[in-house]
Amino acid sequence: MITNRLLSAAGIALLISALAVIYSKYYSRLIFLEIQKQERALDQYEVEWGQMQLEQMMLVEQNRVELVAREKLKLVMPLRKKIIYIKP
Protein backbone atom coordinates (compact mmCIF):
# COMPACT_ATOMS: atom_id res chain seq x y z
CA MET A 1 0.00 0.00 0.00
CA ILE A 2 2.82 2.41 0.86
CA THR A 3 4.60 1.47 -2.37
CA ASN A 4 1.43 2.17 -4.37
CA ARG A 5 1.14 5.63 -2.80
CA LEU A 6 4.84 6.25 -3.36
CA LEU A 7 4.53 5.10 -6.96
CA SER A 8 1.45 7.27 -7.47
CA ALA A 9 3.22 10.30 -5.98
CA ALA A 10 6.24 9.66 -8.21
CA GLY A 11 3.96 9.39 -11.27
CA ILE A 12 2.19 12.63 -10.39
CA ALA A 13 5.54 14.37 -9.82
CA LEU A 14 6.75 13.04 -13.17
CA LEU A 15 3.60 14.27 -14.92
CA ILE A 16 3.90 17.73 -13.33
CA SER A 17 7.57 17.85 -14.28
CA ALA A 18 6.77 16.91 -17.89
CA LEU A 19 4.08 19.59 -18.09
CA ALA A 20 6.52 22.15 -16.67
CA VAL A 21 9.08 21.24 -19.36
CA ILE A 22 6.46 21.58 -22.10
CA TYR A 23 5.34 24.95 -20.75
CA SER A 24 8.92 26.25 -20.45
CA LYS A 25 9.70 25.20 -24.05
CA TYR A 26 6.52 26.91 -25.28
CA TYR A 27 7.30 30.07 -23.31
CA SER A 28 10.90 30.16 -24.54
CA ARG A 29 9.65 29.91 -28.14
CA LEU A 30 7.27 32.80 -27.54
CA ILE A 31 10.11 34.87 -26.12
CA PHE A 32 12.35 33.94 -29.06
CA LEU A 33 9.68 35.04 -31.54
CA GLU A 34 9.30 38.35 -29.69
CA ILE A 35 13.08 38.87 -29.77
CA GLN A 36 13.11 38.28 -33.53
CA LYS A 37 10.25 40.74 -33.97
CA GLN A 38 12.07 43.39 -31.94
CA GLU A 39 15.32 42.79 -33.87
CA ARG A 40 13.48 43.35 -37.18
CA ALA A 41 12.03 46.57 -35.78
CA LEU A 42 15.51 47.63 -34.61
CA ASP A 43 16.93 46.97 -38.08
CA GLN A 44 14.17 49.10 -39.61
CA TYR A 45 14.87 51.91 -37.13
CA GLU A 46 18.58 51.76 -37.95
CA VAL A 47 17.83 52.09 -41.68
CA GLU A 48 15.51 55.00 -40.96
CA TRP A 49 18.16 56.63 -38.74
CA GLY A 50 20.74 56.34 -41.52
CA GLN A 51 18.35 57.91 -44.01
CA MET A 52 17.66 60.78 -41.62
CA GLN A 53 21.37 61.37 -41.07
CA LEU A 54 21.93 61.52 -44.83
CA GLU A 55 19.02 63.91 -45.20
CA GLN A 56 20.37 66.11 -42.42
CA MET A 57 23.83 66.18 -44.00
CA MET A 58 22.29 67.15 -47.33
CA LEU A 59 20.28 69.96 -45.75
CA VAL A 60 23.29 71.25 -43.84
CA GLU A 61 25.38 71.17 -47.03
CA GLN A 62 22.74 73.14 -48.97
CA ASN A 63 22.61 75.71 -46.20
CA ARG A 64 26.41 76.00 -46.25
CA VAL A 65 26.44 76.53 -50.01
CA GLU A 66 23.84 79.26 -49.65
CA LEU A 67 25.84 80.97 -46.89
CA VAL A 68 29.05 80.91 -48.94
CA ALA A 69 27.19 82.27 -51.96
CA ARG A 70 25.72 85.13 -49.94
CA GLU A 71 28.79 86.03 -47.87
CA LYS A 72 31.82 85.35 -50.06
CA LEU A 73 30.35 85.76 -53.53
CA LYS A 74 27.84 88.46 -52.53
CA LEU A 75 25.06 86.69 -54.42
CA VAL A 76 21.45 87.54 -53.67
CA MET A 77 18.17 85.90 -54.57
CA PRO A 78 16.62 87.66 -57.58
CA LEU A 79 13.22 89.27 -57.28
CA ARG A 80 10.31 87.00 -58.05
CA LYS A 81 9.30 89.03 -61.11
CA LYS A 82 12.80 88.70 -62.59
CA ILE A 83 12.85 84.88 -62.43
CA ILE A 84 12.19 83.25 -65.82
CA TYR A 85 10.69 79.77 -65.79
CA ILE A 86 11.45 77.48 -68.72
CA LYS A 87 9.06 74.64 -69.46
CA PRO A 88 10.69 71.39 -70.60
CNS distance restraints for C-alpha pairs under 8 A (distance, minus, plus):
assign (resid   1 and name CA) (resid   5 and name CA) 6.39 0.50 0.50
assign (resid   2 and name CA) (resid   6 and name CA) 6.05 0.50 0.50
assign (resid   3 and name CA) (resid   7 and name CA) 5.85 0.50 0.50
assign (resid   4 and name CA) (resid   8 and name CA) 5.97 0.50 0.50
assign (resid   5 and name CA) (resid   9 and name CA) 6.02 0.50 0.50
assign (resid   6 and name CA) (resid  10 and name CA) 6.10 0.50 0.50
assign (resid   7 and name CA) (resid  11 and name CA) 6.11 0.50 0.50
assign (resid   8 and name CA) (resid  12 and name CA) 6.15 0.50 0.50
assign (resid   9 and name CA) (resid  13 and name CA) 6.05 0.50 0.50
assign (resid  10 and name CA) (resid  14 and name CA) 6.02 0.50 0.50
assign (resid  11 and name CA) (resid  15 and name CA) 6.10 0.50 0.50
assign (resid  12 and name CA) (resid  16 and name CA) 6.13 0.50 0.50
assign (resid  13 and name CA) (resid  17 and name CA) 6.02 0.50 0.50
assign (resid  14 and name CA) (resid  18 and name CA) 6.10 0.50 0.50
assign (resid  15 and name CA) (resid  19 and name CA) 6.21 0.50 0.50
assign (resid  16 and name CA) (resid  20 and name CA) 6.13 0.50 0.50
assign (resid  17 and name CA) (resid  21 and name CA) 6.28 0.50 0.50
assign (resid  18 and name CA) (resid  22 and name CA) 6.29 0.50 0.50
assign (resid  19 and name CA) (resid  23 and name CA) 6.11 0.50 0.50
assign (resid  20 and name CA) (resid  24 and name CA) 6.07 0.50 0.50
assign (resid  21 and name CA) (resid  25 and name CA) 6.17 0.50 0.50
assign (resid  22 and name CA) (resid  26 and name CA) 6.21 0.50 0.50
assign (resid  23 and name CA) (resid  27 and name CA) 6.04 0.50 0.50
assign (resid  24 and name CA) (resid  28 and name CA) 6.00 0.50 0.50
assign (resid  25 and name CA) (resid  29 and name CA) 6.24 0.50 0.50
assign (resid  26 and name CA) (resid  30 and name CA) 6.36 0.50 0.50
assign (resid  27 and name CA) (resid  31 and name CA) 6.24 0.50 0.50
assign (resid  28 and name CA) (resid  32 and name CA) 6.07 0.50 0.50
assign (resid  29 and name CA) (resid  33 and name CA) 6.15 0.50 0.50
assign (resid  30 and name CA) (resid  34 and name CA) 6.29 0.50 0.50
assign (resid  31 and name CA) (resid  35 and name CA) 6.17 0.50 0.50
assign (resid  32 and name CA) (resid  36 and name CA) 6.28 0.50 0.50
assign (resid  33 and name CA) (resid  37 and name CA) 6.22 0.50 0.50
assign (resid  34 and name CA) (resid  38 and name CA) 6.17 0.50 0.50
assign (resid  35 and name CA) (resid  39 and name CA) 6.10 0.50 0.50
assign (resid  36 and name CA) (resid  40 and name CA) 6.26 0.50 0.50
assign (resid  37 and name CA) (resid  41 and name CA) 6.36 0.50 0.50
assign (resid  38 and name CA) (resid  42 and name CA) 6.08 0.50 0.50
assign (resid  39 and name CA) (resid  43 and name CA) 6.15 0.50 0.50
assign (resid  40 and name CA) (resid  44 and name CA) 6.28 0.50 0.50
assign (resid  41 and name CA) (resid  45 and name CA) 6.20 0.50 0.50
assign (resid  42 and name CA) (resid  46 and name CA) 6.14 0.50 0.50
assign (resid  43 and name CA) (resid  47 and name CA) 6.32 0.50 0.50
assign (resid  44 and name CA) (resid  48 and name CA) 6.20 0.50 0.50
assign (resid  45 and name CA) (resid  49 and name CA) 5.96 0.50 0.50
assign (resid  46 and name CA) (resid  50 and name CA) 6.19 0.50 0.50
assign (resid  47 and name CA) (resid  51 and name CA) 6.29 0.50 0.50
assign (resid  48 and name CA) (resid  52 and name CA) 6.20 0.50 0.50
assign (resid  49 and name CA) (resid  53 and name CA) 6.18 0.50 0.50
assign (resid  50 and name CA) (resid  54 and name CA) 6.26 0.50 0.50
assign (resid  51 and name CA) (resid  55 and name CA) 6.16 0.50 0.50
assign (resid  52 and name CA) (resid  56 and name CA) 6.04 0.50 0.50
assign (resid  53 and name CA) (resid  57 and name CA) 6.15 0.50 0.50
assign (resid  54 and name CA) (resid  58 and name CA) 6.17 0.50 0.50
assign (resid  55 and name CA) (resid  59 and name CA) 6.20 0.50 0.50
assign (resid  56 and name CA) (resid  60 and name CA) 6.07 0.50 0.50
assign (resid  57 and name CA) (resid  61 and name CA) 6.04 0.50 0.50
assign (resid  58 and name CA) (resid  62 and name CA) 6.23 0.50 0.50
assign (resid  59 and name CA) (resid  63 and name CA) 6.22 0.50 0.50
assign (resid  60 and name CA) (resid  64 and name CA) 6.17 0.50 0.50
assign (resid  61 and name CA) (resid  65 and name CA) 6.22 0.50 0.50
assign (resid  62 and name CA) (resid  66 and name CA) 6.26 0.50 0.50
assign (resid  63 and name CA) (resid  67 and name CA) 6.21 0.50 0.50
assign (resid  64 and name CA) (resid  68 and name CA) 6.19 0.50 0.50
assign (resid  65 and name CA) (resid  69 and name CA) 6.11 0.50 0.50
assign (resid  66 and name CA) (resid  70 and name CA) 6.17 0.50 0.50
assign (resid  67 and name CA) (resid  71 and name CA) 5.93 0.50 0.50
assign (resid  68 and name CA) (resid  72 and name CA) 5.36 0.50 0.50
assign (resid  68 and name CA) (resid  73 and name CA) 6.80 0.50 0.50
assign (resid  69 and name CA) (resid  73 and name CA) 4.96 0.50 0.50
assign (resid  69 and name CA) (resid  74 and name CA) 6.25 0.50 0.50
assign (resid  69 and name CA) (resid  75 and name CA) 5.49 0.50 0.50
assign (resid  69 and name CA) (resid  76 and name CA) 7.98 0.50 0.50
assign (resid  70 and name CA) (resid  74 and name CA) 4.72 0.50 0.50
assign (resid  70 and name CA) (resid  75 and name CA) 4.79 0.50 0.50
assign (resid  70 and name CA) (resid  76 and name CA) 6.16 0.50 0.50
assign (resid  71 and name CA) (resid  75 and name CA) 7.56 0.50 0.50
assign (resid  78 and name CA) (resid  82 and name CA) 6.38 0.50 0.50
assign (resid  78 and name CA) (resid  83 and name CA) 6.75 0.50 0.50
assign (resid  79 and name CA) (resid  83 and name CA) 6.78 0.50 0.50
